[in-house]
Amino acid sequence: MSSDWRSYPFQLVDGDSALEFPAAEGVHADQESDTWFLAGQLDTAGTSRSFAFLTIFNKNRPGGSVVADFYTLALFDLDTGEYGTYTDYDMPPASMAPGAQPKLSAAAGHLDLEYRSGAGTVSWTTCHDADGQLLPYTYRVSLVGTDQAGRLMRLDLAVTPTRAPTPVGASAYNGKIVCFGQPDTHSYFHTGMTMTGTLCWGEASEQVTGTAGHIDRQWFPTYAGGGETHGAGRTNGAPSISTMVST
C-alpha cells in the first residue's frame, strides 16, 4: 500500500478499507445509496467569461433491489446570472418494469460511470496511461443535458488533481460520520482539481479552463432518500419509498 497519494493503491485513513483508493471512487455494491458530485468554476480562453457547473450521479437501491437513480447537470453564467438545469430520473414504476435495465452503469474498484439520459449518454471515467494502468484521480468527464428553454448543454472536461483527497472531518472523524441518521456514512472530498475542455450552451461553444474543481463523495448503508428503509427522514431530494411505489 502506497503512502503517496499520487499512486494507487492509497490508504486515505489507516485501518478503514472503505477509504482505500481507487476502490473508494467506484460503486459500493453493499451500500444502498452512492453519490458522485463534481462542481467548479470555468473561465473562457478568449472572451473573458466565467461559468460554473455542477453534476451529480446518484445510485439508489432501496431495499437492495429497487432502482431509483438520477443524473443532474447544471450550468451557470456568472456574468449574466443565467442558469440552466437538467435532471434525468430512473425511478419506479418505469425502472422496475419487466425487462427494464438501469440507466446508470457504475464499476466497482475504480471510477467508471455511465448514465443513459434522455439527452444522451454521459460519463465520468478514470483515465489510463499508455500501459493501461489507472492514472490516479485523473478523469474524463462528458456531460450533456437540455436547459429549461430546450437548449443543448454540453461539457467535456479533462480533470487532474493538485492535492490529495481529504476525509470529511479530517482526523476528528476520518471520513466516517453520522449523516441523515446513518452512523456508518462514508464521505471524502477532493479540491483544487484542474479542468480543461469545452463548454457548449445553446449556440455558444467555448474553450474553458479552471483550477477550482471540487469532488464530493458519499455512500450510505441504507437508502438516503427517506421512507421506510431506515426512517431517518428525507435527505438528498430523492423520493420516499412509499412515494415511488405508489407513483
C-alpha positions in Angstrom: 0.0 0.0 0.0 1.5 3.4 -1.0 1.8 6.2 1.4 2.0 8.6 -1.5 -1.5 9.8 -2.6 -0.3 10.2 -6.2 0.0 6.4 -6.5 -2.6 3.6 -6.4 -3.4 1.8 -4.1 -3.5 4.6 -1.5 -5.0 4.3 2.0 -6.6 7.6 2.9 -7.4 6.6 6.5 -5.4 3.9 8.3 -7.5 0.9 9.2 -10.5 1.8 7.1 -10.6 -0.3 3.9 -13.6 1.7 2.7 -11.3 4.6 2.1 -8.7 2.8 0.0 -8.2 4.2 -3.5 -9.1 3.6 -6.2 -11.9 1.4 -4.9 -13.3 4.3 -2.8 -14.0 6.1 -6.1 -16.1 3.3 -7.5 -19.5 1.9 -6.7 -20.1 0.2 -3.4 -22.4 -2.8 -4.1 -23.2 -3.3 -0.4 -24.4 0.3 0.1 -27.9 1.3 -0.9 -27.1 4.9 -1.8 -23.9 6.1 -3.5 -23.3 9.7 -4.8 -20.7 11.3 -7.0 -20.6 15.1 -7.2 -18.4 17.4 -9.3 -18.6 21.2 -9.4 -16.3 24.0 -10.4 -15.8 27.4 -12.0 -14.6 27.6 -15.6 -13.2 30.6 -17.4 -13.2 31.0 -21.2 -10.0 31.3 -23.2 -10.9 34.3 -25.5 -14.0 36.1 -24.2 -13.1 36.6 -20.5 -16.4 35.0 -19.5 -16.9 32.8 -16.4 -19.2 29.9 -15.8 -19.9 27.5 -13.0 -21.2 23.9 -13.2 -22.3 21.0 -11.1 -23.1 17.4 -11.9 -24.5 14.6 -9.7 -24.6 10.9 -10.4 -26.8 9.2 -7.8 -27.3 5.5 -7.3 -30.1 4.3 -5.0 -31.1 0.7 -4.3 -33.8 1.0 -1.6 -34.2 -2.4 0.0 -31.2 -3.6 -2.1 -33.1 -4.1 -5.4 -35.4 -1.1 -6.3 -33.7 1.1 -8.9 -34.1 4.8 -8.0 -31.2 6.7 -9.7 -30.8 10.1 -11.2 -28.3 12.3 -13.0 -28.2 16.1 -12.9 -26.3 18.8 -14.9 -26.5 22.5 -14.2 -24.7 25.4 -15.8 -24.4 29.0 -14.5 -23.3 32.1 -16.4 -21.5 34.1 -13.7 -21.6 37.3 -15.8 -25.3 37.4 -16.6 -26.8 35.3 -13.8 -28.4 33.0 -16.3 -28.6 29.3 -15.4 -29.7 26.0 -16.9 -30.6 22.7 -15.2 -31.3 19.2 -16.4 -32.2 16.1 -14.4 -32.9 12.6 -15.7 -34.6 10.1 -13.4 -34.6 6.3 -13.4 -37.4 5.7 -10.9 -40.3 3.3 -10.4 -42.5 2.2 -11.8 -40.6 2.5 -15.1 -37.3 1.4 -13.7 -38.9 -1.8 -12.3 -40.9 -2.7 -15.4 -40.2 -6.2 -16.9 -37.1 -6.1 -18.9 -36.0 -2.6 -17.7 -32.3 -2.0 -17.4 -30.8 0.6 -15.1 -29.7 3.8 -16.9 -26.7 4.1 -14.6 -23.7 1.8 -15.0 -21.0 2.0 -12.3 -17.9 0.0 -12.0 -16.6 -1.4 -8.7 -12.9 -1.0 -7.9 -12.4 2.3 -9.7 -14.4 5.3 -11.0 -16.2 4.4 -14.3 -19.7 5.9 -14.5 -22.1 6.0 -17.5 -25.7 7.2 -17.5 -28.1 6.9 -20.5 -30.0 10.1 -20.1 -32.8 11.3 -22.4 -30.4 14.0 -23.7 -27.7 11.5 -24.5 -25.2 9.2 -22.7 -23.0 10.9 -20.1 -19.8 9.5 -18.4 -17.2 10.2 -15.8 -14.3 7.8 -16.0 -10.7 7.4 -14.7 -8.0 7.8 -17.4 -5.4 5.2 -18.2 -1.8 5.5 -19.1 -0.1 4.0 -22.2 0.3 0.7 -20.4 -3.4 0.6 -19.4 -2.8 1.4 -15.8 -5.1 3.8 -14.0 -3.9 7.4 -13.7 -4.7 8.4 -10.0 -7.6 10.9 -9.7 -7.4 11.8 -13.4 -10.7 11.8 -15.2 -12.5 12.4 -18.4 -16.0 13.9 -17.9 -18.6 14.1 -20.7 -21.9 15.7 -19.7 -25.0 16.6 -21.6 -28.4 18.0 -21.0 -31.0 20.4 -22.2 -31.9 23.6 -20.2 -35.4 24.8 -19.4 -35.6 26.6 -22.7 -34.7 23.4 -24.6 -31.2 24.5 -25.5 -28.4 21.9 -25.5 -25.9 22.0 -22.7 -22.7 20.0 -23.1 -19.5 19.9 -21.1 -16.4 17.9 -21.9 -13.5 18.1 -19.4 -10.2 16.6 -18.6 -9.8 16.7 -14.8 -6.5 16.4 -13.0 -5.5 16.6 -9.3 -3.3 19.1 -7.5 -3.7 17.8 -3.9 -4.7 14.7 -2.0 -8.3 13.7 -1.2 -9.4 14.6 2.3 -11.7 12.6 4.6 -14.7 14.6 5.8 -13.9 15.8 9.3 -10.2 15.2 8.8 -8.6 13.4 11.8 -11.5 14.2 14.0 -13.9 11.9 12.1 -11.7 10.3 9.4 -14.4 10.3 6.8 -16.9 8.3 8.8 -19.8 10.4 10.0 -23.4 10.3 11.1 -25.3 11.7 8.2 -29.1 11.7 7.9 -29.3 9.3 10.8 -26.8 6.8 9.4 -23.7 6.4 11.6 -21.7 4.5 9.1 -21.8 7.0 6.3 -18.5 7.5 4.5 -17.5 10.7 2.8 -14.5 12.4 1.3 -13.8 15.4 -0.9 -11.2 16.4 -3.4 -10.5 20.1 -4.0 -8.2 22.1 -6.3 -8.9 20.0 -9.3 -7.6 21.4 -12.6 -10.1 21.3 -15.5 -9.7 21.9 -19.2 -12.2 21.3 -22.1 -15.2 22.6 -24.0 -18.5 24.1 -22.8 -21.4 24.3 -25.2 -24.7 26.0 -24.3 -27.2 26.8 -27.0 -25.4 28.4 -29.9 -22.3 29.2 -27.8 -19.2 27.0 -27.7 -16.2 28.0 -25.5 -12.8 26.5 -24.6 -12.7 26.6 -20.9 -10.2 26.1 -18.0 -10.5 26.1 -14.3 -8.4 25.4 -11.1 -11.2 25.1 -8.5 -12.8 21.8 -9.3 -14.4 20.1 -6.3 -15.3 16.4 -6.0 -17.6 15.2 -3.2 -18.3 11.6 -2.4 -20.7 9.9 0.0 -22.1 6.4 0.4 -24.8 5.3 2.8 -25.5 1.8 4.1 -29.3 2.3 3.5 -31.3 4.4 1.2 -30.6 8.1 1.7 -33.9 9.4 0.4 -36.1 8.7 3.4 -39.1 6.4 3.5 -39.5 3.0 5.2 -36.0 1.6 4.8 -34.3 3.4 7.7 -36.8 6.0 8.9 -34.2 8.8 9.0 -36.2 11.3 7.1 -35.7 12.7 3.7 -32.2 13.6 2.7 -30.9 14.2 -0.8 -34.1 15.2 -2.5 -34.9 11.7 -3.7 -38.5 10.5 -3.2 -39.5 8.3 -0.3 -40.1 4.6 -0.9 -43.9 5.0 -0.4 -44.0 7.8 -3.0 -42.1 5.7 -5.6 -44.2 2.6 -5.1 -47.5 4.5 -5.3 -46.5 6.6 -8.3 
